[in-house]
């Protein structure tokens, strides 16, 4: 019997984008057997947009929540309804590229030991629709192939963030083993679930762009990074939860904390003006370090301050290895983002207009 693929797509007030996400899913050569859309209490016309598309697409099933409960709870609800052997967690403001599902399922069927398939994603500026980068920033391997649990453990000591949910297809039974998405982990829940699965079952990685990831200044991850209470929770409570989970190596909680501090500070340095409160709260672990950061922020020009602080944080927190980053950058030299944009956007934009109910 042919394996089934379930897509779980949460939506909250994304009527402007949801049709593009759905049309890209429906256009896959290997179509999903079911697309479970969980509307999380939208107050715009998202539901009517989804319903109109669903009239011509029997694979779409719409679940509506009366109140907004958050993306992780919405994903969990959709997951409970999913019946596929494989599961893809979509996003209403992102989209998949042609051939993604066919490639992922072929790789997983042939490599039955792998817990998930993951590829790469192109980052699109949500304000101007321009592609500007490819993730992951560090590839776990330069050619397509398996990484067994020992490989994953070894790599995680040096690098991280190379499993992107938007470019990953999971085995359903591996998700169940991992316990699904832990709402206590907030925005890190999907990424940490993927790491647990990778550490237990291994992964198949393909250095190929399979999805587009829209980046907005007010995204959930960036809001968490710049909200003092949420940032404190993630840097203190989430590592505690990781340490209590035997699926993770004993050293990973500390590594996660340092890497998250670095990522938060990097985002704070990109703002104009620099988000000094976040830099001081997340970047300094002592009064002396806080004083050093305050001095740099007060006396250095903005561009110089960004570079000096980022370099200092890199040296202290070691989010990844410089050699791994440079190796990926060299491997990515042949990727032409402008060519990618011109070949993709005309087709997708033609279907992106949100129908009004």
DABEL-V568507 format. One line per field, one symbol per residue. ss: DSSP state (H for helix, E for strand, L for the rest). burial: 1 if it has 9 or more other ideal C-beta (glycine too) atoms within 8 Angstrom, else 0. Layout:
ss=???
burial=???
This chain:
ss=LLLLEEEEEEELLLLLLHHHHHHHHHLLLLLLLEEEEEELLLLLLHHHHHHHHHLLLLLEEEEELLLLLLHHHHHHHHHHHLLLLEEEEEELLLEELLLHHHHHHHHHHHLLLLLEEEEEEEEEELLLLLEEEEELLLLLLLLLEEELHHHHHHHHHHLLLLLLHHHEEEEHHHHHHHLLLLHHHHHHHHHHHHHHHHHHHLEEEEEEEEEEEEELLLLHHHHHHHLHHHHHHHHHHHHHHHHLLLLLLLLHHHHHHHHHHHHHHHHHHHLLLLLHHHHHHHHLLLHHHHHHHHHHHHHLLHHHHHHHHHHHHHHHHLLLLHHHHHHHHHHHHHLLHHHHHHHHHHHHHHLLLLLLL
burial=001111111111011011111111110100010111111111001111111111001011111010000011111111101101011111111111101111111011001001111111111111000010011101111001011010111011001111111111111101100101111011111111111111111111111011111101000001111100011111100111111000010001101111111111111110100111011111110000110111011001000011011101110010111001101100100000100110011001001101100
